Amino acid sequence: MWHVLIDPGHGRETPGKRSPAATAGLLDDPLCFFEYASNRELAGMVGSLLAFQGIDVHILVPEEWDVPLKERTRRVNEYCRKWGVDHTLLLSIHTNAAKSGKVWTDARGWCAFTSPGKTKADLLATEMYKLALVEFYDPNREYIHTFYLGGAQKPVRCDWSDGDEDKEACFWMLTQTNCPAVLVENFFQDNKLDVAYLKSDKGKGSCAYVMSEGILNYIAKYGTK
């Protein structure tokens, strides 16, 4: 059996992890957005989609407060010792930000991170990127209609310097965990258009689809190897 650990990033009181409208206390504003809440909602959606396909899903951080990174990775590695790393995956869900949550910015787009070097996580991230590059560019979907494709930014942010799409970073959840781990940044919480998309049913559905289907495709392709 495959086991997927879903890590919803940050907590209710984590500084800066919210839209400028939320920082200003405008709780009734349609662009009021809290990252911890979005991450947990998406974690539940992804978990339900995976569980429906027979995957054993565990929400790593059910708490609403910001569980320290060392405790998060301890939990991951404890599960890895229990199940083994060959059938365990970690998905860390986040929302990107260009600033500290006080001002709106122009930065936009979806991306995913893995640890530096070639690992199984690169293969998992690639499966998500394949879907993202269709889902967020599809003219029948909502996101592409809000994006100016003539600029330098793209709906899906890639880094091809090492031969694949994903970005690489020494994030704690990626380097201190024993199983393949991907950290997804679902658009920007300090961009008005991205926040509107993230708060829409279409946006939530597309994000959940890319993450869950990417995991399922990875398991189908590499799960027996």
C-alpha positions in Angstrom: 0.0 0.0 0.0 1.1 3.5 -0.7 1.1 6.1 2.0 1.0 9.9 1.4 1.8 12.4 4.1 0.3 15.8 3.5 1.9 18.8 5.2 -0.2 22.0 5.2 2.3 24.7 5.8 2.3 27.4 8.5 -0.3 28.2 11.1 -3.0 30.7 12.1 -0.6 33.2 13.7 2.4 32.8 11.4 3.5 36.4 10.6 3.1 37.6 7.0 1.5 34.4 5.7 -1.7 36.2 4.5 -2.9 38.7 1.9 -2.5 42.4 2.4 -6.3 42.6 2.9 -6.0 40.1 5.8 -2.9 41.9 7.2 -5.0 45.1 7.3 -7.8 43.3 9.2 -10.3 43.5 6.4 -11.9 40.2 7.2 -15.0 40.9 5.0 -12.9 41.8 2.0 -13.2 39.3 -0.9 -9.4 39.3 -1.1 -8.9 38.4 2.6 -6.7 35.3 2.5 -4.9 33.3 5.1 -2.3 30.8 3.9 -2.7 28.4 6.8 -6.5 28.1 6.0 -6.0 27.6 2.3 -3.2 25.1 2.8 -5.4 23.0 5.1 -8.4 23.2 2.8 -6.3 22.0 -0.1 -4.8 19.3 2.0 -8.3 18.0 2.8 -9.2 18.1 -0.9 -6.1 16.3 -2.0 -6.4 13.8 0.8 -10.0 13.0 -0.2 -9.1 12.5 -3.9 -6.2 10.2 -3.0 -8.2 8.2 -0.4 -10.9 7.6 -3.0 -8.2 5.9 -5.2 -7.1 3.6 -2.3 -4.1 5.6 -1.1 -3.5 5.7 2.7 -3.5 9.4 3.5 -2.3 11.2 6.7 -2.5 14.9 7.4 0.8 15.6 9.0 -0.3 18.7 10.9 -3.9 18.7 11.9 -3.2 21.5 14.3 -4.0 25.1 13.3 -0.9 26.6 14.9 2.5 26.5 13.2 4.1 23.3 14.3 7.9 23.7 14.2 9.8 22.3 11.2 11.8 19.9 13.4 8.6 18.4 14.8 7.1 18.2 11.3 10.1 16.3 9.9 10.2 14.1 13.1 6.7 13.0 12.3 7.5 12.3 8.7 10.5 10.2 9.5 8.6 8.3 12.2 6.1 7.3 9.6 8.9 6.4 7.2 10.4 4.1 9.8 6.9 2.5 10.3 6.1 2.0 6.6 9.5 2.2 4.8 10.5 4.9 2.4 9.8 2.9 -0.8 6.0 3.4 -0.5 5.8 6.7 1.3 5.6 10.2 -0.2 5.4 13.7 1.3 3.5 16.6 -0.2 4.1 20.0 1.5 1.4 22.5 0.5 2.1 26.3 0.5 1.2 29.5 -1.1 3.9 31.8 -2.5 4.6 35.4 -1.6 6.8 38.1 -3.0 6.7 40.4 0.0 5.8 40.2 3.7 2.0 40.3 3.3 1.6 44.1 3.6 1.5 45.2 0.0 0.1 43.8 -3.2 2.7 42.7 -5.8 2.8 41.7 -9.5 4.3 38.3 -8.9 2.2 35.4 -10.0 2.3 31.7 -10.9 2.5 28.1 -9.7 5.6 26.1 -9.0 7.0 23.2 -7.1 10.3 22.6 -5.3 12.5 19.5 -4.6 15.8 19.2 -2.8 19.0 19.8 -4.8 20.3 16.9 -6.9 18.5 14.1 -8.7 16.1 12.1 -6.5 12.8 10.3 -6.8 11.2 13.6 -5.8 12.2 15.1 -9.1 10.1 12.4 -10.8 7.1 13.2 -8.6 7.4 16.9 -9.2 7.7 16.3 -13.0 4.3 14.5 -12.9 2.7 17.5 -11.2 4.4 19.9 -13.7 3.0 17.9 -16.7 -0.5 18.5 -15.3 0.1 22.1 -14.3 1.5 23.1 -17.7 -1.9 22.0 -19.2 -4.3 22.9 -16.4 -3.1 26.5 -15.9 -2.6 27.2 -19.6 -5.8 25.6 -20.8 -8.0 28.2 -22.6 -11.1 26.4 -21.1 -9.8 27.0 -17.6 -10.1 30.2 -15.5 -6.5 31.0 -14.8 -5.1 31.6 -18.2 -7.7 34.3 -19.0 -6.2 36.5 -16.2 -2.6 36.2 -17.3 -0.6 38.5 -19.6 1.5 36.0 -21.6 3.6 38.8 -23.2 5.6 39.4 -20.1 8.4 37.6 -18.4 6.2 35.8 -15.9 4.4 32.6 -16.9 1.4 30.8 -15.3 3.8 27.9 -14.3 7.2 28.9 -13.0 9.9 26.5 -14.2 13.7 26.1 -13.7 15.2 24.0 -16.5 18.8 24.6 -15.4 19.2 21.0 -14.2 17.2 19.4 -17.0 13.7 19.3 -15.4 11.0 21.7 -14.6 11.0 21.9 -10.8 12.8 24.4 -8.7 15.4 23.2 -6.2 16.0 24.6 -2.6 17.3 23.4 0.7 14.0 23.8 2.4 13.9 21.9 5.7 10.9 19.7 4.7 12.7 18.6 1.6 16.2 18.0 3.0 15.5 16.6 6.4 12.8 14.0 5.5 13.6 10.5 4.4 11.0 9.9 1.7 10.5 11.6 -1.6 9.2 15.1 -0.9 7.7 17.9 -3.0 6.8 21.3 -1.8 4.2 23.1 -3.9 3.7 26.8 -4.0 0.1 27.3 -5.2 0.3 30.8 -6.6 0.8 34.1 -4.7 -1.0 35.3 -1.7 0.0 38.9 -2.3 -1.3 39.2 -5.9 -4.9 40.2 -6.3 -5.6 38.0 -9.3 -3.9 35.0 -7.8 -5.8 35.4 -4.5 -9.1 35.7 -6.3 -8.3 32.5 -8.2 -7.2 30.6 -5.0 -10.4 31.6 -3.3 -12.6 30.4 -6.2 -14.0 26.8 -6.5 -12.3 26.5 -9.9 -8.9 27.5 -8.5 -9.1 25.2 -5.5 -10.3 22.3 -7.7 -7.4 22.8 -10.2 -4.8 23.0 -7.5 -6.1 19.9 -5.8 -6.3 18.1 -9.1 -2.7 18.9 -10.1 -1.3 17.7 -6.8 -3.4 14.6 -6.3 -3.3 13.4 -10.0 0.4 14.0 -10.1 0.9 11.7 -7.1 -1.4 9.1 -8.6 0.5 9.2 -12.0 3.8 8.9 -10.2 2.6 5.8 -8.3 1.2 4.3 -11.5 4.5 4.9 -13.4 7.1 4.2 -10.8 5.3 2.4 -8.0 6.4 -1.1 -9.0 10.0 -0.2 -9.7 
